């Protein structure tokens, strides 16, 4: 998919370097959180603030429990409260979580969204809007100077289909199979779709 694990880990290390309260949406296995650097070596390290609160949000209770278990096996999370929140990011987030976080991650989430969802004209925009509502008011930008971040990565299905020669037959076959089976919903996702949704919700985008 052209996303290297090291690149994603670097993004986590950098974006969480100044976050004390983080919300992880669609938790997966917790891989990147479990490998988070305690003392970042990025340019943000001079402003480093250790993580003190972590909320995991997912549709599946088994995913939440598995991720929590993995993190608790790490010394880095022994003294950090980990809260589990069962929720659908396509619905309005619970009121008690709104405007609560320095950082919110939606990593490898967008390509798993359904193409359509009741009451939503644009599932990507809706997802980003709900993620933004979780950020504390001064953090509702993608702007490192504000000291908070919304970040993540995704698989752009339309971009792969438009570049099949470089993507390779295995990637294309997997993409089409996963979309047919409902695992992915990204066959028509383009760079412009994600960029426009980001810019419509956040003041500063990258």
N, C-alpha and C positions, 0 to 999 in steps of 0.2 A: 504493500500500500504506500510505499515511499516514506513512511514515517519510522524513523529509527528509534528504538527504545531509549537510547542515550539522549536524543533530542527532547523527548517528552519528559524524561527525568530532569534534564536541565531546566525545562520550563517550570516544573513543580518547584525545584530548588529556588529559582529566582522569584517566582510569584509568591511563594510562601515565606520568603525571607523576612518580610515586614508584616506578616499576618499573625495576630494573636488569636483570632477566632475565624475558623475556616469551616465551610460547608462543602462536602463532597457529594455531588449528585450523580446517580447511577454509578455505584461504587465499584463494580467489577470485582476484582480479586484483592484490591487494595495494594497492588504491586508498587505503584509510584509513591504512595504515602508511606509505605513500609521502608522504602529506601531513601526517604527524605534526609537531606544533610542537616545535621544539628547546627553546624557552623558553616554557613554558605561561603563559598570562595568567590562569589560573583561581586560585581561592583556595588551591589546592594548591601553587602555584608556590614558596611559601616553603620547602616541603619537597622541592623538585624534586631528583631524582637522575637523571642521564642514563642512558639505556639502554646496556648494555654487552654483553648477550648476547641473541640472538634465535633461536628455533627455530620453523620452519615445519612443520606437520604436516598431511598430506592423504593421501587414498587414491590420488590420481593423480600420478604423477611429472611429467607435463607441466605440471600446475598448480603444483607446487612449483618447477620450473625457471623457469617464466614469472614467478612472483611474485618469486623471487630476482633474476632479471635486472632486473626493474623497480626493485627496491629498490637494487640496486647502481648504478643510473644516478643515484641521488640522493646528493648529497654527505653527507647525514645518516648514511648507512650505510657510508661508505667504510672506517671503522675499527671497525665492529661485526661480529664473527663471526656469520655466518648459517648455521645448521645445518639440513639438510633431513631430515625423518623421515617415511618412508612408513608410515602406520598407519591403522587403522580405529578411530575413537573408540568404537565399540560393542563393541570388544574391550579387554581390559585393556591399558593403556599399557605400553610397554617399561619394564622395571625401572630402567634407568639414567636415565630422565626423571622418575621419581616424586619428589615433594617437592623440586622443583628451581627453581620459578619464583615470582617476585613477582606475576605477573599471567598470566592465561590468558583468551583471547578465543575465543568460539564465536559468531561473527557471521554472521547469515544461514545458520546451519547447521541448526537444529532443524526448520525446515519442510521440509528436504530429507531428513530421516531416513525410512526405510521405516516403514510403520505397524506391521510386525511384524519381528522378527529372532530367529533361533534362540537359545534359551536366555535370552531377555529378555522379561519380562512387561510392562515399561514402558520403551520406548526413550528417552523423555525423561529419566526418572530415571537410567537406566543411563548416558546421556551425561553428565549433570551429575556423577554419582558418579565417573566416570573423569576428568572435568576437574578435580574437586576433588583427586584423588590426585596431580595434577601440581603443585599449589601447595605451597610449603614449609609445614611444620606450623603456624607462627604466622599463616599467611595463609589458612587453610582456613575463612574466613568471608567474607561479603560485607560488609566493615566497613572503611571508609576509615581508621579509627583504627589498624587493624592494619598499614597501609602496603602492602597488596596487594589485588588485585581479581580476581574472575571476572566477566566482562561479555560482552554481546552483544545482538543483536536478532533477532527472528524475525517471521514472518507467521502470524497466528492465523487459520486457515481457518474455524473455526466462528464466530468473531466476525464475519468478513466475510459469511458466509452468513446470519447472524442480522441483519445490517444492510445488506441488499442495496441499499436505496434510496440510502444514502449512499455505499456502496462503488462503485456504478456497474456497468453491464453488462459493460464491458471487463474490469474486475478479476475479476468473478465468472466470466466465461467463461475467462479465463486460469487462474484457480485450479482450476476443474473440469477443464480440458484437461490441465494439468500433473499433477494428481493421477491422472487416468486413464492418462497416459503414464508415470507413475512418476518424473517429475522432482521433484515435491513428494510429501509423505506427510502433509500437515497438514490434511486436510479436516475432521477431528474435533478439531483442537487448539483449546483454549479458554484464556482467561487463567488460569482456575483450575487447569488442567492444569500450566501452566508454573510458576505460583506454588507449588503444592503440591509439585512436584518440587524446586524450589529450597529450600523450607523443610525438606524431608525430608533434604536433603544438607548444607545450610549452616546455621550457627548464626544468622546474620543475613542477611535477604533484603530486596530492595527491589523 
